[in-house]
């Protein structure tokens, strides 16, 4: 995934990356508070692929199409935004759903964005002190500042 494959309005934007995990919901709420405080739009980026994405409902005799996968990812993001941000009329939320592998897609977005926010799924015990593979790659290689929202920070 290259930055040219992403919407141009991500340029200098506040971007929060989400999936279906509770930690990404925490990152979404954090990003919403930050965007509201700044009076800035919040770009909510969801990257899907055939391995990690949720398959759309379909006729069992026909393979799902790429547009059907895209529509399912858009539907799921819309549902998350409705659940998490429905009481936030102060926000200008701009959903972005793209087909791509997570880390390359988020790194490409970081080349455009002013700030990228992601959740960290966390673990237990000693490993909770470590970043996950996605957040570590972003912290090390992103082209903009990255905020990693940990699960404890979202409670």
C-alpha positions in Angstrom: 0.0 0.0 0.0 1.3 3.4 -1.0 0.2 6.8 0.2 -1.2 7.4 -3.3 -3.7 4.6 -2.7 -5.2 6.5 0.3 -7.6 9.4 0.2 -5.8 12.8 -0.2 -7.8 14.3 2.7 -5.6 12.3 5.1 -2.9 14.9 4.5 -2.1 16.6 7.8 -5.1 14.9 9.4 -5.7 13.4 12.8 -6.1 9.6 12.1 -7.2 6.8 14.4 -6.8 3.3 13.1 -9.4 0.8 14.2 -10.3 -2.9 14.0 -12.9 -4.8 16.0 -10.8 -5.0 19.1 -11.7 -3.4 22.4 -8.4 -1.5 22.4 -9.1 0.1 19.1 -12.5 1.3 20.5 -10.5 2.9 23.3 -8.2 4.5 20.7 -11.3 5.7 18.9 -12.7 7.4 22.0 -9.2 8.9 22.8 -9.0 10.2 19.2 -12.6 11.6 19.4 -11.7 13.6 22.6 -8.5 14.9 21.0 -10.3 15.9 17.8 -13.1 17.6 19.7 -10.5 19.5 21.8 -8.6 20.6 18.7 -11.8 21.4 16.6 -10.3 19.1 14.0 -12.0 16.4 11.9 -11.3 12.8 13.0 -10.4 10.4 10.2 -11.2 6.8 11.2 -9.2 4.3 9.2 -10.1 0.7 8.9 -7.9 -1.6 6.7 -9.3 -5.0 5.7 -7.9 -7.9 3.9 -9.1 -11.4 3.0 -7.3 -13.0 5.9 -8.3 -10.8 8.8 -11.5 -9.3 7.4 -15.0 -10.5 8.1 -16.5 -12.3 5.1 -19.7 -10.8 3.8 -22.9 -12.9 3.9 -23.3 -14.5 0.5 -24.7 -17.3 -1.5 -22.7 -20.4 -0.4 -22.2 -21.4 -4.1 -20.6 -18.1 -5.1 -17.4 -16.6 -3.9 -17.8 -13.1 -2.4 -16.6 -10.2 -4.5 -14.2 -7.5 -3.6 -17.0 -4.9 -3.6 -18.9 -7.2 -1.2 -15.9 -7.4 1.2 -15.5 -3.6 1.0 -19.2 -3.1 1.7 -19.0 -5.4 4.7 -16.0 -3.6 6.1 -17.8 -0.2 5.6 -20.9 -1.6 7.3 -18.8 -2.8 10.3 -17.0 0.5 10.7 -20.3 2.4 10.5 -21.7 0.2 13.2 -18.7 0.8 15.4 -18.8 4.6 14.9 -22.5 4.6 15.7 -22.0 2.6 18.9 -19.0 4.6 20.1 -19.6 8.1 18.9 -23.4 8.5 18.5 -23.6 11.0 21.4 -20.8 13.2 19.9 -22.4 15.7 17.6 -19.4 17.9 18.2 -17.3 15.7 15.9 -16.6 15.7 12.2 -16.0 12.0 11.7 -14.6 10.9 8.3 -14.6 7.1 7.9 -11.9 5.6 5.6 -12.1 1.9 4.6 -9.3 0.5 2.5 -8.2 -2.9 1.3 -4.7 -3.6 2.5 -2.5 -5.3 5.1 -2.5 -3.5 8.4 1.1 -2.4 9.0 1.9 -1.3 5.4 -1.5 0.5 5.2 -1.0 2.4 8.5 2.6 3.2 7.6 1.4 4.7 4.3 -1.2 6.7 6.2 1.4 7.9 8.7 3.3 9.4 5.7 0.3 11.7 5.1 -1.2 12.2 8.6 -0.2 14.8 11.2 -0.9 12.3 14.0 -1.8 8.6 14.1 -3.6 6.9 17.0 -3.8 3.2 17.5 -4.9 0.8 20.2 -2.6 -1.8 21.8 -4.3 -5.1 22.5 -2.1 -5.7 25.5 -1.4 -9.0 27.2 -0.9 -10.1 30.8 2.0 -10.1 33.2 5.4 -9.1 31.9 4.4 -9.1 28.3 1.9 -6.3 29.1 5.0 -4.0 29.2 5.7 -4.7 25.6 4.0 -3.2 22.5 2.3 -5.5 20.1 3.9 -6.1 16.7 1.7 -3.6 14.9 2.1 -0.8 17.4 5.8 -1.4 17.7 6.3 -1.2 13.9 4.3 2.0 13.8 6.2 3.6 16.7 9.5 2.7 15.0 8.7 3.5 11.4 5.8 5.9 11.2 6.2 9.2 9.3 4.2 11.1 12.0 3.7 11.1 15.7 2.0 8.0 17.0 -0.1 7.6 20.1 -0.6 4.0 21.3 -3.6 3.7 23.6 -3.2 0.9 26.0 -6.1 -1.1 27.4 -5.7 0.2 30.9 -5.8 3.7 29.6 -9.3 3.1 28.1 -10.9 1.9 31.3 
